[in-house]
Amino acid sequence: MGFRNNLLTGEPIVFAPERAARRSAFGEASDERCPFCPGNESDTPPEIARIGEPWRVRAFPNKYPPTEGSEVIVESSRHDGAFHDHPEDAVRMYADRYRAHGDAAYVALFKNEGVRAGASIAHVHSQLVPLPFVPPRIEHELRGFASHCPMCDPPGHAIRETDTMRWLAPDASSFAYQQWIVPKRHVCDFSSFDDDELRDLAVLLGDVSRKAFADFNWMFVNFPRHDEAHCYIDVVPRLTALAGLELGTGTFVEIIDPAAAARRLRET
């Protein structure tokens, strides 16, 4: 486990060759027993936290960590469960574990759902990865807040709204059916969410997990210690592969109109 830098851009790259040993690391199917199921807790590192007895949600160190301090959050005890089984428990566990790493330069909190989205174990879970640097994406997006906050009234197509959150298809999406969940309050970091915001976020993420496609990622995009910025959750269904144009130029080709995406997600 370690870090190197791209020769041309200087951007950091995490080197973790030990992760090649994890099951399904290269997308192959596995019929091994599930280490995330009740009764198999000894298959994971010692537990950090749990909610419920018997547990409904539990957290433990990642057995194959990309960085020191990485954690796994299992969001249902049922092997065929879903995030929306216990959404409020899961979001509160997210918040507790995220806050526990407040001294990190950045904490990546994300879900890989399905093999196409990078999940190596089917049992529903998310991951938390503390980083000793601010990622390039965050540095890049911070520049968008230099003169004003575009996320306080983001252009997009409404899917659903609560008292504290907007769920929308961004007007300039990069991926088919991409979605954002944006707090109405100007807040730079998930650690500052209050109880009402956590509750509403759980409701909307539960809806995302019901309506989302079989393979998707969601990522908490935070800007810790930058009060000018406005955090959000980015949801990316994995319907198409990144190809030569995207990988070679960083320019994305969108094939679904965001207005049509929002309409479908509202009606589904």
Summary of the structure (lengths in Angstrom):
residues: 268
radius of gyration: 18.2
end to end distance: 42.9
largest distance: 53.4
contacts: 774
relative contact order: 0.14
helix: 27%
strand: 24%
